[in-house]
Amino acid sequence: MKLTEVKNILGTNGRPTRLVCVFAAEKAPVLEFGNGFAACQHKRIDLKDHMEALKKLKDSQAFTLGREDYNDVDLGEIADISRLHCYIIREGEQFKLYDCSLFGTAVVLE
């Protein structure tokens, strides 16, 4: 998805975007979504499984994760997951993960 499209979607929900982490391809983290303290569902995504797609990102593109089908990774219908939950951009050899959800994105370094 183009980064401008991401910013247009985010502009409609009024939520702030927070830089969560910066990582390199060889240190791709695992992400956790959903409220782990509640008795609801949550989901884990290992970004190592998506590195080929992330390495193909251009400057004007974002890799998106959320519960809507327009995302690169559809996280399913879990109550605490936003339509556009977070996105990743590439800057040189580094990747930056931005959270734009109400409940946050947990980064697990394994």
GROMACS elastic network, one bead per residue, 0.5 to 0.9 nm:
[ bonds ]
;  ai    aj funct       b0    kb
    1     4     6  0.83948   500
    1     5     6  0.67457   500
    1     6     6  0.71702   500
    1    60     6  0.87420   500
    1    61     6  0.57218   500
    1    62     6  0.55428   500
    1    63     6  0.65758   500
    1    64     6  0.73112   500
    1    70     6  0.83576   500
    1    71     6  0.77940   500
    1    72     6  0.78744   500
    2     5     6  0.53140   500
    2     6     6  0.66294   500
    2     7     6  0.89173   500
    2    60     6  0.58513   500
    2    62     6  0.58936   500
    2    63     6  0.86875   500
    3     6     6  0.50264   500
    3     7     6  0.62823   500
    3     8     6  0.86512   500
    3    59     6  0.85187   500
    3    60     6  0.54906   500
    3    62     6  0.52515   500
    3    63     6  0.87799   500
    3    89     6  0.83156   500
    4     7     6  0.50807   500
    4     8     6  0.61792   500
    4     9     6  0.87297   500
    4    60     6  0.76358   500
    4    61     6  0.81677   500
    4    62     6  0.89664   500
    5     8     6  0.50090   500
    5     9     6  0.62826   500
    5    10     6  0.86113   500
    6     9     6  0.52104   500
    6    10     6  0.61855   500
    6    11     6  0.85419   500
    6    62     6  0.74848   500
    6    64     6  0.82260   500
    6    84     6  0.81988   500
    6    87     6  0.82764   500
    7    11     6  0.59360   500
    7    12     6  0.88139   500
    8    11     6  0.50470   500
    8    12     6  0.67541   500
    9    12     6  0.55534   500
    9    13     6  0.71426   500
    9    84     6  0.79085   500
   10    13     6  0.54614   500
   10    14     6  0.65070   500
   10    15     6  0.68107   500
   10    16     6  0.82593   500
   10    17     6  0.82952   500
   10    84     6  0.79169   500
   10   100     6  0.75587   500
   11    14     6  0.56032   500
   11    15     6  0.77404   500
   12    15     6  0.84999   500
   15   100     6  0.63814   500
   15   101     6  0.72136   500
   15   102     6  0.76761   500
   16    99     6  0.84555   500
   16   100     6  0.61853   500
   16   101     6  0.82723   500
   17    86     6  0.85246   500
   17    98     6  0.62345   500
   17    99     6  0.56435   500
   17   101     6  0.79156   500
   18    97     6  0.84743   500
   18    98     6  0.53341   500
   18    99     6  0.51904   500
   18   100     6  0.65139   500
   19    22     6  0.80630   500
   19    96     6  0.70806   500
   19    97     6  0.60034   500
   19    99     6  0.63937   500
   20    96     6  0.76538   500
   20    97     6  0.55764   500
   20    98     6  0.54981   500
   20    99     6  0.62950   500
   20   105     6  0.77112   500
   20   106     6  0.83867   500
   20   107     6  0.78591   500
   21    95     6  0.83203   500
   21    96     6  0.59731   500
   21    97     6  0.54231   500
   21    98     6  0.74532   500
   21   107     6  0.77710   500
   22    94     6  0.66385   500
   22    95     6  0.55942   500
   22    97     6  0.63687   500
   23    26     6  0.82586   500
   23    27     6  0.60809   500
   23    28     6  0.61039   500
   23    29     6  0.76089   500
   23    93     6  0.88160   500
   23    94     6  0.57279   500
   23    95     6  0.53212   500
   23    96     6  0.66117   500
   23    97     6  0.82254   500
   24    27     6  0.52486   500
   24    28     6  0.62169   500
   24    93     6  0.64165   500
   24    95     6  0.61177   500
   25    28     6  0.54471   500
   25    47     6  0.89765   500
   25    48     6  0.76504   500
   25    51     6  0.66681   500
   25    54     6  0.85852   500
   25    55     6  0.79580   500
   25    93     6  0.75816   500
   25    94     6  0.73587   500
   25    95     6  0.77188   500
   26    48     6  0.81033   500
   27    48     6  0.82274   500
   27   109     6  0.81545   500
   27   110     6  0.88890   500
   28    46     6  0.76441   500
   28    47     6  0.55642   500
   28    48     6  0.55083   500
   28    51     6  0.78953   500
   28    95     6  0.88758   500
   28   109     6  0.80687   500
   29    45     6  0.86744   500
   29    46     6  0.63888   500
   29    47     6  0.58665   500
   29    48     6  0.72533   500
   29   107     6  0.63591   500
   29   108     6  0.58898   500
   29   109     6  0.52504   500
   29   110     6  0.69623   500
   30    44     6  0.67232   500
   30    45     6  0.55931   500
   30    47     6  0.58254   500
   30    48     6  0.78945   500
   30   106     6  0.83888   500
   30   107     6  0.59808   500
   30   108     6  0.50613   500
   30   109     6  0.64591   500
   30   110     6  0.73141   500
   31    43     6  0.81651   500
   31    44     6  0.55322   500
   31    45     6  0.51547   500
   31    46     6  0.63076   500
   31    47     6  0.73587   500
   31   105     6  0.66946   500
   31   106     6  0.56460   500
   31   108     6  0.60066   500
   31   109     6  0.87847   500
   32    35     6  0.89180   500
   32    36     6  0.84318   500
   32    42     6  0.70805   500
   32    43     6  0.57098   500
   32    45     6  0.65618   500
   32    46     6  0.89108   500
   32   105     6  0.60722   500
   32   107     6  0.64523   500
   32   108     6  0.73552   500
   33    36     6  0.79202   500
   33    41     6  0.88311   500
   33    42     6  0.54695   500
   33    43     6  0.51949   500
   33    44     6  0.64104   500
   33    45     6  0.83305   500
   33    75     6  0.84175   500
   33    78     6  0.88693   500
   33    80     6  0.75576   500
   33    81     6  0.65726   500
   33    85     6  0.86994   500
   33   103     6  0.82728   500
   33   104     6  0.74230   500
   33   105     6  0.56179   500
   33   106     6  0.66366   500
   34    37     6  0.88658   500
   34    38     6  0.86685   500
   34    40     6  0.75701   500
   34    41     6  0.65493   500
   34    43     6  0.66305   500
   34    78     6  0.71310   500
   34    79     6  0.74281   500
   34    81     6  0.58151   500
   34   103     6  0.70269   500
   34   104     6  0.79670   500
   34   105     6  0.78740   500
   34   106     6  0.89141   500
   35    38     6  0.56144   500
   35    39     6  0.81398   500
   35    40     6  0.69223   500
   35    41     6  0.76382   500
   35    42     6  0.65595   500
   35    79     6  0.89207   500
   35    80     6  0.62771   500
   35    81     6  0.87615   500
   35   103     6  0.69094   500
   35   104     6  0.85749   500
   36    39     6  0.76056   500
   36    40     6  0.75243   500
   36    41     6  0.78502   500
   36    42     6  0.64821   500
   37    40     6  0.82855   500
   38    41     6  0.82911   500
   40    78     6  0.79985   500
   40    79     6  0.77023   500
   40    80     6  0.82830   500
   41    78     6  0.62808   500
   41    79     6  0.78018   500
   41    80     6  0.83316   500
   42    78     6  0.70485   500
   42    79     6  0.89545   500
   42    80     6  0.80429   500
   42    81     6  0.85528   500
   43    75     6  0.73553   500
   43    76     6  0.89482   500
   43    78     6  0.84565   500
   45    48     6  0.87675   500
   45    49     6  0.81788   500
   45    75     6  0.88365   500
   46    49     6  0.58390   500
   46    50     6  0.76309   500
   47    50     6  0.51266   500
   47    51     6  0.63706   500
   47    54     6  0.88435   500
   48    51     6  0.52881   500
   48    52     6  0.85102   500
   49    52     6  0.78619   500
   50    53     6  0.55958   500
   50    54     6  0.63025   500
   50    55     6  0.87886   500
   51    55     6  0.59160   500
   51    56     6  0.85871   500
   52    55     6  0.52675   500
   52    56     6  0.66060   500
   53    56     6  0.52811   500
   53    57     6  0.68905   500
   53    63     6  0.80968   500
   54    57     6  0.54268   500
   54    62     6  0.86936   500
   54    63     6  0.68604   500
   54    88     6  0.80029   500
   54    89     6  0.80388   500
   54    90     6  0.74005   500
   54    95     6  0.81260   500
   55    58     6  0.84992   500
   55    90     6  0.77010   500
   55    93     6  0.85495   500
   55    95     6  0.89846   500
   56    90     6  0.89147   500
   57    60     6  0.80229   500
   57    61     6  0.58583   500
   57    62     6  0.69462   500
   57    63     6  0.75571   500
   57    89     6  0.72264   500
   57    90     6  0.62608   500
   58    61     6  0.53949   500
   58    62     6  0.81340   500
   58    89     6  0.83134   500
   58    90     6  0.70616   500
   58    91     6  0.87169   500
   59    62     6  0.82647   500
   59    89     6  0.75037   500
   59    90     6  0.66196   500
   59    91     6  0.70809   500
   59    92     6  0.88369   500
   60    89     6  0.84096   500
   61    88     6  0.87838   500
   61    89     6  0.67198   500
   61    90     6  0.81612   500
   62    87     6  0.61351   500
   62    88     6  0.55293   500
   62    90     6  0.78046   500
   63    71     6  0.76566   500
   63    72     6  0.60459   500
   63    73     6  0.82197   500
   63    86     6  0.85898   500
   63    87     6  0.54079   500
   63    88     6  0.50299   500
   63    89     6  0.65257   500
   64    70     6  0.84626   500
   64    71     6  0.50594   500
   64    72     6  0.52323   500
   64    73     6  0.65053   500
   64    74     6  0.87013   500
   64    84     6  0.69466   500
   64    85     6  0.76615   500
   64    86     6  0.60304   500
   64    88     6  0.64587   500
   65    68     6  0.84558   500
   65    70     6  0.89948   500
   65    71     6  0.53561   500
   65    72     6  0.59863   500
   65    74     6  0.61314   500
   65    75     6  0.66940   500
   65    82     6  0.89463   500
   65    83     6  0.83357   500
   65    84     6  0.61891   500
   65    85     6  0.57771   500
   65    86     6  0.54884   500
   65    87     6  0.60538   500
   65    88     6  0.85991   500
   66    69     6  0.79724   500
   66    70     6  0.85248   500
   66    71     6  0.60014   500
   66    72     6  0.82549   500
   66    73     6  0.66095   500
   66    74     6  0.54717   500
   66    75     6  0.52375   500
   66    76     6  0.75377   500
   66    81     6  0.65023   500
   66    82     6  0.57903   500
   66    83     6  0.50167   500
   66    86     6  0.68020   500
   66    87     6  0.87403   500
   67    70     6  0.86160   500
   67    71     6  0.75059   500
   67    73     6  0.82323   500
   67    74     6  0.52398   500
   67    77     6  0.58678   500
   67    78     6  0.74721   500
   67    81     6  0.63653   500
   67    82     6  0.61409   500
   67    84     6  0.67767   500
   67    85     6  0.75648   500
   68    71     6  0.60732   500
   68    73     6  0.88906   500
   68    74     6  0.62126   500
   68    75     6  0.78367   500
   68    76     6  0.75992   500
   68    77     6  0.84498   500
   68    82     6  0.82660   500
   68    83     6  0.50825   500
   68    84     6  0.69721   500
   69    72     6  0.78850   500
   69    73     6  0.79938   500
   69    74     6  0.57333   500
   69    75     6  0.88041   500
   69    76     6  0.86139   500
   69    83     6  0.87434   500
   70    73     6  0.84540   500
   70    74     6  0.77683   500
   70    84     6  0.88660   500
   71    74     6  0.57290   500
   71    75     6  0.86681   500
   71    83     6  0.84956   500
   71    84     6  0.72112   500
   74    77     6  0.88311   500
   75    78     6  0.74955   500
   75    81     6  0.74910   500
   75    85     6  0.89795   500
   76    81     6  0.82131   500
   77    80     6  0.87997   500
   77    81     6  0.75067   500
   78    81     6  0.55801   500
   78    82     6  0.85508   500
   79    82     6  0.79955   500
   80   101     6  0.87372   500
   80   102     6  0.78814   500
   80   103     6  0.64197   500
   80   104     6  0.89675   500
   81    84     6  0.81658   500
   81    85     6  0.62359   500
   81   101     6  0.73190   500
   81   102     6  0.82056   500
   81   103     6  0.74806   500
   81   104     6  0.86844   500
   82    86     6  0.83865   500
   82   100     6  0.81695   500
   82   101     6  0.56486   500
   82   102     6  0.72944   500
   82   103     6  0.83555   500
   83   101     6  0.84432   500
   84    87     6  0.78014   500
   84   100     6  0.71514   500
   84   101     6  0.73016   500
   85    98     6  0.88833   500
   85    99     6  0.63526   500
   85   100     6  0.55130   500
   85   102     6  0.83336   500
   85   103     6  0.89767   500
   85   104     6  0.79819   500
   85   105     6  0.79157   500
   86    97     6  0.70764   500
   86    98     6  0.55388   500
   86   100     6  0.53507   500
   86   101     6  0.68266   500
   86   104     6  0.85964   500
   86   105     6  0.75088   500
   87    96     6  0.82654   500
   87    97     6  0.58535   500
   87    98     6  0.54070   500
   87    99     6  0.67004   500
   87   100     6  0.79448   500
   88    95     6  0.65023   500
   88    96     6  0.54189   500
   88    98     6  0.62099   500
   88    99     6  0.89198   500
   89    94     6  0.85903   500
   89    95     6  0.56942   500
   89    96     6  0.54041   500
   89    97     6  0.68294   500
   89    98     6  0.82826   500
   90    93     6  0.71404   500
   90    94     6  0.59116   500
   90    96     6  0.63819   500
   91    94     6  0.52901   500
   91    95     6  0.60444   500
   91    96     6  0.75225   500
   92    95     6  0.79099   500
   98   105     6  0.88098   500
   99   102     6  0.88702   500
   99   104     6  0.63033   500
   99   105     6  0.62187   500
  100   103     6  0.89254   500
  100   104     6  0.74057   500
  100   105     6  0.87113   500
  101   104     6  0.54537   500
  101   105     6  0.76854   500
